[in-house]
């Protein structure tokens, strides 16, 4: 099995090491794991691509590359440059240092990379590790991912919806902020919605009179929807959500036809 690994936390992120370990276990002795990761952190860039400028790529070591681009760029570089147009069997994006639940999936570069893989018809899995003050102070806050991710991914590899060539889907997996022996189980669930927006803007003024705007992450606004990924993750469950690149609001389009197509 040939596996392409990327992330949005950057080439030096600890979670990338965890992702490589997972990929090596899945690929087996005769497999190949290729890493193409951003040269710096690209959190929050979603599914953006750098099509208006070139991106420097550098080989760090065998099968490991650093790219001055977005996570989606890394998928493109992996397929069309490193693998010379050959598609990998699997894409792993992560392990993100922090959860990707609810509206996070619209902003996350980790999700954006998996989405780009799905657009190319490649089975893609986004992995994210939630954390708390307690787990960040522990020796390894990726503990639950290290222990459970390989088996979860192995089971997902048995699920193959790609016999339908029009299907463009991928998987979003989040691991709870707890030690591996405290994980309660796995919940397959929908991506939830928060009651308030996740981000806002505040201004800061420089001594020279210039105005700078900072994006604020309003984590306290996170009240999870019932039976959603946010709720289950907070209560100690691994969450799995199957997502699609197809974003049409089908029922609304049908209603709009009665308004415009008369």
C-alpha positions as CSV (number, residue, x, y, z in Angstrom):
1,X,0.0,0.0,0.0
2,X,1.2,3.5,-0.9
3,X,0.2,6.2,1.6
4,X,0.6,10.0,1.3
5,X,0.8,11.9,4.6
6,X,0.4,15.6,5.2
7,X,-0.9,18.0,7.8
8,X,-1.6,21.7,8.5
9,X,0.6,22.1,11.6
10,X,3.8,22.0,9.5
11,X,6.7,19.6,8.7
12,X,8.1,19.8,12.3
13,X,4.8,19.2,14.1
14,X,4.8,16.3,16.7
15,X,1.5,15.1,15.2
16,X,3.1,14.4,11.9
17,X,5.4,11.9,13.6
18,X,2.3,10.1,15.0
19,X,0.7,10.1,11.5
20,X,3.8,8.6,10.0
21,X,3.8,5.8,12.6
22,X,0.1,5.1,11.8
23,X,0.8,5.1,8.1
24,X,3.8,2.8,8.5
25,X,1.6,0.3,10.4
26,X,-1.1,0.4,7.7
27,X,1.3,0.2,4.8
28,X,3.2,-2.8,6.0
29,X,6.7,-4.1,5.2
30,X,6.1,-3.9,1.5
31,X,4.3,-0.6,1.5
32,X,5.5,3.0,1.0
33,X,4.8,6.1,3.0
34,X,5.5,9.5,1.5
35,X,5.3,12.7,3.5
36,X,4.6,16.1,1.9
37,X,3.9,18.7,4.6
38,X,3.8,22.5,4.7
39,X,7.1,24.2,5.7
40,X,5.3,26.3,8.3
41,X,2.0,26.0,10.2
42,X,-1.1,26.5,7.9
43,X,-3.9,26.1,10.4
44,X,-7.1,27.7,9.3
45,X,-6.3,27.9,5.5
46,X,-9.2,25.4,4.8
47,X,-9.1,24.0,1.2
48,X,-7.1,26.9,-0.3
49,X,-4.5,26.4,-3.0
50,X,-1.5,28.6,-4.0
51,X,-2.4,28.8,-7.7
52,X,-1.3,32.5,-8.0
53,X,2.3,31.8,-6.9
54,X,4.8,29.0,-7.1
55,X,5.7,27.0,-4.0
56,X,9.2,25.9,-3.1
57,X,9.5,22.1,-2.4
58,X,12.6,20.7,-0.6
59,X,13.5,17.1,0.0
60,X,14.2,16.7,3.8
61,X,15.0,13.0,3.8
62,X,13.9,9.8,2.0
63,X,10.2,10.1,1.0
64,X,9.9,13.3,3.1
65,X,9.3,16.7,1.5
66,X,8.6,20.2,2.8
67,X,6.5,22.5,0.7
68,X,5.9,26.3,1.0
69,X,2.2,25.9,0.4
70,X,-1.1,24.8,1.9
71,X,-2.1,21.3,2.9
72,X,-4.2,21.0,-0.3
73,X,-1.0,22.1,-2.3
74,X,0.8,19.3,-0.5
75,X,-1.7,16.7,-1.8
76,X,-1.2,18.1,-5.4
77,X,2.6,18.1,-5.0
78,X,2.5,14.5,-3.6
79,X,0.4,13.2,-6.5
80,X,1.8,15.1,-9.5
81,X,5.4,15.8,-8.5
82,X,6.6,13.3,-5.9
83,X,4.6,10.3,-7.3
84,X,4.7,11.6,-10.9
85,X,1.0,11.4,-11.4
86,X,0.4,8.1,-9.7
87,X,-2.3,8.2,-7.1
88,X,-1.6,6.8,-3.6
89,X,-3.9,4.2,-2.2
90,X,-4.6,6.3,0.9
91,X,-4.1,9.9,2.2
92,X,-3.7,10.6,5.9
93,X,-4.0,14.2,7.0
94,X,-2.9,15.0,10.5
95,X,-2.6,14.3,13.3
96,X,-3.9,17.8,13.9
97,X,-2.9,19.3,17.3
98,X,-6.5,20.1,18.3
99,X,-10.0,18.9,17.4
100,X,-11.7,19.4,14.1
101,X,-15.4,19.3,14.8
102,X,-18.5,21.2,14.1
103,X,-17.8,24.4,11.9
104,X,-14.0,23.6,12.3
105,X,-14.3,21.5,9.2
106,X,-15.0,24.6,7.1
107,X,-11.8,26.3,8.3
108,X,-9.3,23.4,8.8
109,X,-6.4,22.8,6.6
110,X,-6.3,19.2,7.9
111,X,-9.8,18.8,6.4
112,X,-8.9,20.7,3.3
113,X,-6.1,18.2,2.5
114,X,-8.5,15.2,2.9
115,X,-11.0,17.0,0.7
116,X,-8.4,17.5,-2.0
117,X,-7.6,13.8,-1.8
118,X,-11.3,13.0,-2.1
119,X,-11.7,15.2,-5.2
120,X,-9.0,13.1,-6.8
121,X,-10.9,9.9,-5.9
122,X,-8.4,8.8,-3.3
123,X,-9.6,7.4,0.1
124,X,-8.7,10.1,2.6
125,X,-8.7,10.3,6.3
126,X,-8.3,13.4,8.5
127,X,-7.1,12.7,12.0
128,X,-7.3,15.2,14.9
129,X,-6.3,15.0,18.6
130,X,-8.4,17.1,21.0
131,X,-6.5,18.4,24.0
132,X,-7.1,20.0,27.4
133,X,-4.9,21.7,30.0
134,X,-4.4,18.4,31.7
135,X,-3.5,16.4,28.6
136,X,-1.1,19.1,27.3
137,X,0.8,18.8,30.6
138,X,1.0,15.0,30.2
139,X,4.1,13.3,28.6
140,X,2.1,12.5,25.4
141,X,-1.2,14.2,24.7
142,X,-1.5,12.1,21.5
143,X,-2.0,9.0,23.6
144,X,-5.5,8.1,22.5
145,X,-4.5,8.6,18.8
146,X,-1.4,6.5,19.1
147,X,-3.4,3.7,20.7
148,X,-6.5,3.6,18.6
149,X,-6.0,5.3,15.3
150,X,-4.4,2.4,13.4
151,X,-7.2,0.0,14.1
152,X,-9.9,2.6,13.3
153,X,-8.2,3.4,10.0
154,X,-7.8,-0.3,9.2
155,X,-11.5,-0.8,9.6
156,X,-12.2,2.2,7.4
157,X,-10.0,0.7,4.7
158,X,-12.6,-2.2,4.5
159,X,-15.3,0.3,3.6
160,X,-15.0,1.1,-0.1
161,X,-17.6,3.5,-1.5
162,X,-15.4,4.3,-4.5
163,X,-17.0,1.7,-6.8
164,X,-19.2,4.7,-7.6
165,X,-16.9,6.9,-9.6
166,X,-19.0,9.9,-8.8
167,X,-18.6,9.6,-5.1
168,X,-16.3,12.2,-3.5
169,X,-16.2,11.4,0.2
170,X,-13.7,11.3,3.0
171,X,-13.5,10.6,6.7
172,X,-13.0,12.9,9.7
173,X,-11.8,11.3,12.9
174,X,-11.3,13.0,16.3
175,X,-9.7,11.5,19.3
176,X,-10.7,12.7,22.8
177,X,-8.5,14.6,25.3
178,X,-7.8,11.7,27.6
179,X,-5.4,8.9,28.1
180,X,-5.8,5.9,25.8
181,X,-7.3,3.7,28.6
182,X,-10.0,6.3,29.3
183,X,-11.5,6.2,25.8
184,X,-15.1,5.1,26.1
185,X,-15.6,3.9,22.6
186,X,-16.3,5.0,19.1
187,X,-19.3,7.1,17.8
188,X,-20.2,7.5,14.2
189,X,-22.0,10.8,14.1
190,X,-22.8,14.0,12.2
191,X,-20.7,17.1,12.3
192,X,-22.5,19.4,14.6
193,X,-23.2,23.2,14.7
194,X,-22.3,25.7,17.4
195,X,-24.8,28.1,18.6
196,X,-22.5,31.1,18.1
197,X,-19.8,31.8,15.4
198,X,-16.4,30.5,16.1
199,X,-14.4,33.6,15.1
200,X,-14.5,37.3,15.5
201,X,-12.1,40.3,14.9
202,X,-10.6,42.8,17.3
203,X,-8.4,45.8,16.5
204,X,-4.9,46.7,17.8
205,X,-3.3,50.0,17.2
206,X,0.5,50.4,16.7
207,X,2.5,53.4,18.0
208,X,2.7,54.6,14.5
209,X,-1.0,54.8,14.3
210,X,-1.5,51.8,12.1
211,X,-4.5,49.5,12.6
212,X,-3.9,45.7,12.9
213,X,-6.8,43.2,13.1
214,X,-6.5,40.0,15.1
215,X,-8.8,37.0,14.5
216,X,-10.2,35.8,17.8
217,X,-11.1,32.1,18.3
218,X,-14.2,32.1,20.5
219,X,-13.8,28.7,22.0
220,X,-16.3,29.4,24.9
221,X,-19.1,29.7,22.3
222,X,-18.8,26.0,21.6
223,X,-22.1,24.5,22.8
224,X,-22.4,21.2,20.8
225,X,-25.4,20.0,19.0
226,X,-27.2,16.9,20.4
227,X,-25.7,13.6,19.2
228,X,-23.0,15.4,17.3
229,X,-19.2,15.0,17.1
230,X,-18.7,17.8,19.6
231,X,-20.9,16.2,22.2
232,X,-19.4,12.8,22.0
233,X,-15.8,13.9,21.8
234,X,-16.3,15.9,25.0
235,X,-17.6,12.9,26.8
236,X,-14.6,10.6,25.9
237,X,-15.5,9.0,22.6
238,X,-13.6,8.8,19.4
239,X,-15.8,10.3,16.7
240,X,-16.0,9.4,13.0
241,X,-17.9,11.5,10.5
242,X,-18.2,10.6,6.8
243,X,-18.1,13.9,4.8
244,X,-18.6,14.7,1.1
245,X,-17.2,17.4,-1.2
246,X,-20.7,17.7,-2.7
247,X,-22.2,20.7,-1.0
248,X,-25.4,21.4,-2.9
249,X,-28.5,22.5,-0.8
250,X,-30.7,20.2,-2.9
251,X,-34.0,20.9,-1.3
252,X,-33.6,24.6,-1.5
253,X,-32.6,24.4,-5.2
254,X,-35.9,22.6,-5.8
255,X,-37.8,25.4,-4.1
256,X,-35.9,28.1,-6.1
257,X,-37.0,26.4,-9.3
258,X,-40.5,27.4,-8.5
259,X,-39.4,31.0,-8.1
260,X,-37.1,31.4,-11.1
261,X,-38.0,28.6,-13.6
262,X,-41.6,29.5,-14.3
